Amino acid sequence: MNIDKDQIISLLRQQNHPQADQAEQELPDQVDPEQHADLLAKFGLNPQELLGTFGGLGNLL
């Protein structure tokens, strides 16, 4: 399942993440949590938690 980059950036900004702007530049428009796991980890994001948050399985963050 792909997640829209804007949703991830919004989440980072809500958390006042210091690298939100950098993530906006580096993440693709559609993020595949499995394929982009290393890039997500760079910004402190857990792919499984993102899937839970944006995949309709509840808010884990």
DRENMARTI-683138 format. One record per residue (C-alpha): residue number from 1; residue in three letters; x, z, y negated. Coordinates in Angstrom, 3 decimals, padded with zeros to 6 digits. Each point is the difference from the previous one (the first is absolute). Example, Ala and Ser with C-alpha at 12.3 -4.5 7.8 and 13.67 -1.06 7.14 Angstrom:
BEGIN
pos	code	c1	c3	c2
1	ALA	012.300	007.800	004.500 .
2	SER	001.370	-000.660	-003.440 .
END
This chain:
BEGIN
pos	code	c1	c3	c2
1	MET	000.000	000.000	000.000 .
2	ASN	001.364	-000.979	-003.392 .
3	ILE	-000.369	002.209	-003.053 .
4	ASP	-000.237	-001.387	-003.494 .
5	LYS	003.088	000.859	-002.028 .
6	ASP	-002.153	001.125	-002.932 .
7	GLN	-001.526	002.756	002.137 .
8	ILE	003.445	001.299	000.943 .
9	ILE	001.254	-000.152	-003.592 .
10	SER	-003.111	001.844	-001.163 .
11	LEU	000.674	002.715	002.571 .
12	LEU	003.614	000.324	-001.139 .
13	ARG	-001.048	000.237	-003.638 .
14	GLN	-002.586	002.678	000.821 .
15	GLN	002.849	001.978	001.546 .
16	ASN	002.213	-000.639	-003.058 .
17	HIS	002.529	-001.570	002.336 .
18	PRO	003.215	-000.765	-001.916 .
19	GLN	000.463	-003.339	001.795 .
20	ALA	-003.521	-001.396	-000.462 .
21	ASP	001.239	-002.772	-002.303 .
22	GLN	002.769	-000.925	002.421 .
23	ALA	-002.481	-000.068	002.895 .
24	GLU	-002.232	-002.306	-002.029 .
25	GLN	002.897	-002.434	-000.348 .
26	GLU	001.182	000.163	003.622 .
27	LEU	-003.139	000.219	002.120 .
28	PRO	-001.727	-003.233	001.012 .
29	ASP	-003.583	-000.610	-001.167 .
30	GLN	-001.269	000.806	003.496 .
31	VAL	001.892	002.780	001.755 .
32	ASP	000.058	000.159	003.790 .
33	PRO	000.839	003.672	000.719 .
34	GLU	001.737	-000.865	003.268 .
35	GLN	001.947	-002.988	-001.284 .
36	HIS	000.945	001.684	-003.294 .
37	ALA	000.577	003.516	001.386 .
38	ASP	003.603	000.156	-001.243 .
39	LEU	-000.990	-001.070	-003.499 .
40	LEU	-002.855	002.515	-000.080 .
41	ALA	002.350	002.750	001.183 .
42	LYS	002.296	-000.840	-002.917 .
43	PHE	-002.823	001.204	-002.254 .
44	GLY	-000.818	003.032	002.129 .
45	LEU	-003.099	-001.526	001.571 .
46	ASN	-000.954	000.467	003.632 .
47	PRO	-001.550	-003.183	001.447 .
48	GLN	-002.325	001.949	002.305 .
49	GLU	-001.293	002.134	-002.872 .
50	LEU	-000.624	-003.130	-002.058 .
51	LEU	-001.986	-001.521	002.837 .
52	GLY	-002.042	003.179	000.200 .
53	THR	-000.548	000.095	-003.745 .
54	PHE	-000.831	-003.664	-000.527 .
55	GLY	-001.181	-000.874	003.480 .
56	GLY	-003.205	001.989	-000.208 .
57	LEU	001.211	002.813	002.229 .
58	GLY	-000.103	002.670	-002.694 .
59	ASN	002.218	001.122	-002.839 .
60	LEU	003.216	001.363	001.463 .
61	LEU	001.961	000.125	-003.261 .
END
